[in-house]
């Protein structure tokens, strides 16, 4: 299962970073999504966020389910996405590390692109690059929101 880890230092305390990541009012901005709809339980465990992103002109539909959440420490999510009939499943874990008056936010993503040959081609040509871009965009969006609060 491929793994991607990205971190960013944010000039804000952990509480502001956590709120910026999970604030339902800013879900579409944070996830750089064309649409983002949190359910009534988001961001608590069992809560869901439904997003649609355009990837190479094709809609990527995702369901993000909160598995665990310890505000200000960790946020773990399961993600299931569908693009051109290919399923992508994985987990995202967000961890917060206080560094004086700043916070290091680390995003770790493990994912599988299924099924078969199309999945492997999509992973090598498109999905790893797109997941990397998405991770970096989300981290930057959280940074901007948290530092503006």
ZILINTA-V944459 format. One record per residue. N is the residue number from 0. BURIAL is + if it has 16 or more other C-alpha atoms within 10 Angstrom, else -. Layout:
N/BURIAL, N/BURIAL
This chain:
0/-, 1/-, 2/-, 3/-, 4/-, 5/-, 6/+, 7/-, 8/+, 9/+, 10/+, 11/+, 12/+, 13/+, 14/-, 15/+, 16/+, 17/+, 18/+, 19/+, 20/+, 21/+, 22/-, 23/+, 24/-, 25/+, 26/+, 27/+, 28/+, 29/+, 30/+, 31/+, 32/+, 33/-, 34/-, 35/+, 36/+, 37/+, 38/-, 39/-, 40/-, 41/+, 42/+, 43/+, 44/+, 45/+, 46/+, 47/+, 48/+, 49/+, 50/+, 51/+, 52/+, 53/-, 54/-, 55/-, 56/-, 57/-, 58/-, 59/+, 60/+, 61/+, 62/+, 63/+, 64/+, 65/+, 66/+, 67/+, 68/+, 69/-, 70/+, 71/+, 72/-, 73/+, 74/+, 75/+, 76/+, 77/+, 78/+, 79/+, 80/+, 81/+, 82/+, 83/-, 84/-, 85/-, 86/+, 87/+, 88/+, 89/+, 90/+, 91/+, 92/+, 93/+, 94/+, 95/+, 96/+, 97/+, 98/-, 99/-, 100/-, 101/+, 102/+, 103/+, 104/+, 105/+, 106/+, 107/+, 108/+, 109/+, 110/+, 111/+, 112/+, 113/+, 114/-, 115/-, 116/-, 117/-, 118/+, 119/-, 120/-, 121/+, 122/+, 123/-, 124/-, 125/-, 126/+, 127/+, 128/-, 129/-, 130/-, 131/-, 132/-, 133/+, 134/+, 135/+, 136/+, 137/+, 138/+, 139/+, 140/+, 141/+, 142/+, 143/+, 144/+, 145/+, 146/+, 147/-, 148/-
